[in-house]
Amino acid sequence: MRTLRTGAEREEAAALVQDRQRWLTMHGLSVPARADLPALFRDPQEKPAGLFENGKLLACMIPQHDPDLGWGVGPCLFLSCVHTLSDQPDDITRLITLWASDFAARLDLPLVRAESLIRHALEAEPIAALLRRLTDIGWDVRGSGPGREGDRIARLELTAEHRPGLSALIGCRVHKPQTAPSDRGSA
């Protein structure tokens, strides 16, 4: 896991996001209302991170410190705009979960938070299956409601936990996340 530094890495992440959004649309799943989400990964003001294996980008996200989510109380590491390579096993999500929990603990943050887009009730498929997989690997579902961009989301929390020895599986070269602006949701 590392911060995306070069223009080529940022372009690769933007392409991954576009491909994933296309895949979600083709499968009748929710995509963010934000018009140009891939542009966030190109924005030099952002500090996106990517999960790589043998030089191949498997997932990308924008880690943030303590954003104003409008839900959840207290400091956290927030994983914004998480996208994984389409048609890949759930192991990518498991690796992100392990890394995020450990990274938050190393930053002295008690929690990791994330949002997952939903169209219907949390119990409705296909989101129910995704939420079951996430809870199986350690995430807690904290209800649903409007997200930072106004989309309907499932609210997710993960307890931070030091994971000695994780570096043998996942190397971490991610910058300490910046504190997110509190007015970001109105952009």
Order of alpha helices (4+ residues) and beta strands (2+ residues): beta-alpha-alpha-beta-beta-beta-alpha-beta-alpha-beta-beta
